[in-house]
Each structure stands twice: as structure tokens, then as C-alpha cells.
Amino acid sequence: MTLQNLQKQVLQLSTSERWQLVQTLLESLQHEARPLQDKGNLSRLRGIAKDSDASGNEDIAREYITYLTEKYQ
């Protein structure tokens, strides 16, 4: 079905049916747009918890062990 055929069929619907179609289309667009907005917010937070001096999990573990050792001495 082409877009032109769909448009012709839609114009044959009653006014209330066309309004229902418009509402359904808007809701579907909102649902599709929402994950993009959420993704944009999350991408801005990426790396916020990273330690710029740590080069890997082993370094983080060593630093944490050192911290605990110093804390409880």
C-alpha cells in the first residue's frame, strides 16, 4: 500500500474516525520520541562516575583496599 492510497482511504473515513487515527498516530510518535529523549539525557551522564586516574578494575580494587587499610588502622 502506498502513501497516496492510504491518504485516499483515510479521507473516506468519518470525521470521528479520522480524529481517532490522528490521536493514535500522535501517541505512537510520542512513544517513539520518548526513548530518544531519554537516551539523550543518559548520554550526557555517561562517564560521570569514572575515575580519571583509574586504568582498570585492578587499579580501582587496589585503591579501595588501600583506602580501607588506612581507614581502619
N, C-alpha and C positions, 0 to 999 in steps of 0.2 A: 504494500500500500504506500503510495507516495504522499507527500505532504499536501499536494493540491487535492487529491482525492479525500484525504482526511478533512481538510478545510471545507470542502463541499458537503460532506456528511455532517459536520458539526453545524453548519448553517441551516441544516434541515431540522435540527433539534429544536425543542421548545425553549423559550427563554429561561425557564427554571432549570431545565437540563443543562443548558449552556453555563448558567451560573454555577451549578454543581461541578461541571467539568473544570471551570476556572478555579474553583476552590481546591479541587483535587490536584490540579497542576501546580498551584501555588504551594500547597502543602508538600508535594513531592520535591519541588525546588528548594524549599526551606530545609527539608531533611538532608538533601544532598549538599547544601551550602554549609550547614552546621558543622559537619566534620572538618571541612576545610578551615573554618574559623577556629575550631578547637586545635587543629594541627598547627596553625599559625601561632597560637598562644604558647603551645608546648615547645615549638621550635625555638622560640625566643628564650626559653628557660634551659635549653639544652646546655649542659656543661656548667651549670650554676653550682653544682656540688663537687665539681672536680677540684682536686688539689693540684695546683700548677707545678709543684715541686715533685710530686709522686710520679714515678715512671712505670708503675705497675702494682699489682696486688701484693707482691712480696715487700715492696717498699712501704706500702700502707700498713701491712701487718707488722713489720719491724718498728715503724713509728708508733703504732698503737701499743706494742709490747713495751717499748721504751717509756712511753707515757705512763702506763700502768705501773711499771717498775719504780719510776721516780715518784709517782703519786703515793705509793704505799710503803716507801722506805722511811 
